[in-house]
Amino acid sequence: MTDTTSPLDAGPLSTVEGCAAALADGSVTAVGLVRRGLDRIERFDGPDGLSAVITVSPTALNEARAADERRARGEARGLLDGVTFTVKDNIEVAGMPCTHGTALFADWVPEHDAPVVARLRAAGMVMLAKVSLDDFAGASMGKSSIRGWMRNPHDPARTVGGSSGGSAVAVAAGYAPLSLGTDTGGSLRIPAALCGVGTLRPTNGELPLDGIFPRSPSQDVVGPMALTAEGLAMSFAALSGSAVPPAAAPPDLSGLRLGVVESGLAVDGDDPDGPVLRRFHKLVEALRSAGVGIVALEAPRDDLEATSIIAMEARTAIDAYLARPGMPVGSFEELLDSGPMTEYVRIGLEWERVPLPDADALARRRGCRHELREKTQALMAAHGLDAILYPTVQQVATWIGEVQHGAHTRWSEHTGMPVVVVPMGVVDTGEGRCAADLLGFHGRDTELLDVARAVERVAATLPGRI
């Protein structure tokens, strides 16, 4: 378990499957994984470091000892017993502050785990730390008012994106091989792409959202971040309450068919001559050479009315969340008027301070999303596609403090269809990391993860650093 001075030199224990295998063969203990994670947090996450961790779990070592004792008795709860994970700090963990990124909630301590946390613990996993986020998961700048700017492990002068930036840093820097994050409008996918890690935005409604600060209940999801598609698949099984399958060889590429979309997805414009798209072209050609059927597509028209759903749902959802006993504030209006928060989040909340819609208006906007999903899945079925491939973000990570452009996030959140982010490595200019999205059929997350494992295998062969 020797690491060098770089946060990126995490070694084989940086993956979920690597940790599971090492625990199974006895080359590492759960206590060893916790101590390793705590050591990396101490070395790389100080005031002048990556600034990803808000609170370290005071019970992590005791949980790890219990996992080691179970394994010694032959009573391990499964393949993930003893593997560590971190949690975005808008997801409740019993007995630990849930800050939502702000000092206003620094002393608020939930009594119960969110169901997704409880499911990982039921699989024997050890919660290591709560990690930073844009306040209330309300922006994608990579800054919380309680810890400041999160820094990209690949280049600390560049952004991590958001709002699940702390989760991406924790995985990329090897604090723990898995992190839980949330996504409403790109909050899992943008940081994953910029930090060179993978993530799954599950089918909407696939995983429970209880115990998580809401933004837009019909678009909110919770999902895993990990370095590999295999790690995502193992984690998703545990999050779904299923038995975790052993690591398997990637599926055969022959017979795989992918639709490819290069442009027309970014709200703020595409970068057709940029290094990310050049890297994407190399991946597409490598897939074609490996026998994958490639079908060029144009994305169905996305009615922009669908983007207003967040504004229409946020206030009611936040009011309901804050109505519970013991909250520092009791309503959306009190939250907006009282607590410290970054300027980016305040702007977003002010936008959500709109008159509450009538039921018909909200139903019409939700209907736009259903129509887009039907069009997308009909397009996929007509071409016999397993998934649709497109760049996650068409720009590398910007400098800290600058707005990140070029994110292709709307298609999944507006359809509720699952998407997996597959890292593509470093662009040819050497400026930063990039990734591709794989969009799959609604409710077929496990099949999509199989496709991602195959695509990941090809991405790993691209020239340049992965």
Protein Blocks (a to p, Z undefined) as FASTA:
>chain_A
ZZcfbfklnojmlpfklmmmmmmnopacfklmmmmmmmmmmmmmmmklnolafbdcfklm
mmmmmmmmmmmnopagbjknoiacdddfkbccehiacekopaklmmgccfbdcfklmmmm
mnopacfbdcdddehhiacnopafklopaddfklmkbcebjaklmmmmmmmnomambdcd
ddfbopmmmmmmmnopacddddehkaccehiacfblmlgccddddfbfklmmmmmmmmno
pacddddddddfehpacdddfehkamnbpafkbmklmmmmmmmmmmmmnopacddddddd
ddfklmmmmmmmmmmmmmmmmmpghiabfbfklmmmmmgcdfklmmmmmmmmccdddfkl
mmmmmmmmmmmmmmmmmmmmmnopabdcddfblcdcddehiacehiafklmmmnopacdd
ddebjafkonaccdddddddehilmmmmmmmmmmmmmmmmpgcjZZ
